[in-house]
């Protein structure tokens, strides 16, 4: 055993991806990536713009929410499986009448963004799940 102390910096990892079952939907799971606080702050900073406020004569930072959603989805949603068309009907307003309800919607970045943008239950679950470190540690 070494006498030199272990550096916390050498133990830290900026992200970790795990497959997590989506509650209430049999066979559906989402590959989510946990981002360390520093990574989330970098992501947010990329989506800030500074404008000059004429009234206060001060620079003002504003968050581009659409850009943030796109960047956030890309950073935390890495894939999914088992998202059947019949599940979509419960998550957002869709017309899947011409499709087999047991077929699956394939994961694409665009599909993930649209689901996050238009489905409150999915958005809430992703945000809460990614925010809970316990979901990404082996001690659960």
N, C-alpha and C positions, 0 to 999 in steps of 0.2 A: 504494500500500500504506500502511495506517494504522500510526502509531507506537504506538497504544495496544494493550496486550496483550489477547488474547482471554480472556474468562472461561470457565473450564471449565463453570460453572453454566449458561451460555448454550448450551452444546453438548449437555448431557445431556438424555436423554429418559426418562420414567418407564417406558415399555413399548413393545413392538414386536411385531406379530403377523406370522407367516409360515406358509405352508403347507409341511408336512414329510411326506414319505412314510413310512408305517409299514412297518418292515422285514419282509420275508417275505410280505407280502400285496399282491399285484398290484392296482394301481389305488386302494389305500386311502391317503388322506392326512388329516392332522389339522391344523387351524388352531390353532397354539399361540402364546400370548402370553408374551414374556419380560418378567418384572417385575424392576425394579431392586431392589437389596437393601432400600432404604428402603420400597418398596411392599410387599415381602414381610413386613417387620417390622410395618408398619401392619396388614396382614392378620392376622398372628399376634396382635397386640395386641387386635384386635377379638374374638378368640376366647378371651381369658384371663378368668378370673374369680378374685376374691380371696375366700378363706374364712379364717376365724380358726381356727387350730389350738389346741385347748384344752390339749393336752399341752405344747406348746412356748410357748404364749401369744404366738404370733407370727402375723401374716398370712401366708397361703401362696397363691401363684398357681398355678392349674391350667389346663391347656389343654383346652378342649372339643374333642376330636378330631373328633367328628361335624360340629360347626359349622365347624371349620377345613377339613375335606374339602369341604364344600359351598361355602364361600367360595373355596377354592383352585381348585376345578373351574370355578367361575364366572369367576374371574380369568384362568386360563391356557388353558382349552379353549374356543375360540370357534366351533368347528364341525368337521365332518368330511365326507368323501365317500368312497364306495367301500367302506363297511363292510358287506360281504355277510353274510347270515345264516350261511353256511357258515364264515366267519371267526370268528363268535361262538362256534361250537362248540369252537374251539381256544383261545379266550380265557377262557371260563368255562362252567359247567354250565348248559346251556339245552336246551329242547325246541323245535326249529324244524321238526319233521317235517311239520307242516301248512302250511309256507311254502315258497315257491320259494327254494332255497338260493342262487340268484344275485341275488335281490332284496336291496335295501339297507335297513339300519336307519337311519331318519332321525335327525339330530342333534336332541336336545332337552337342556335342562339336566338333567332327570331321568335321561335315558339316560346322559349323561356321568357323573353322580354314581354311578349304579348300576354302570357299567362300572369306574370307578375303585375303588369299594368292594369289588367282587367279583372283579376280574381282576388278579392280581399282575403278570402280564406287561405289561398295559396301564399300570397304575399306575407300575411301575418305569420303563418307557420314557418316559412323560410326565414324570416327576420328573427323570430323568437328562437328557432332551432340553432341558427348560426350564432346567435348571441349567447348561447348557453355552452360554456366551455366543457361542461361535463359530457356533452354529446360527442366530444372529440377525444376524450381521454380514455385510456383502457380501464379505468377504475369505475365504469358505470355498472 
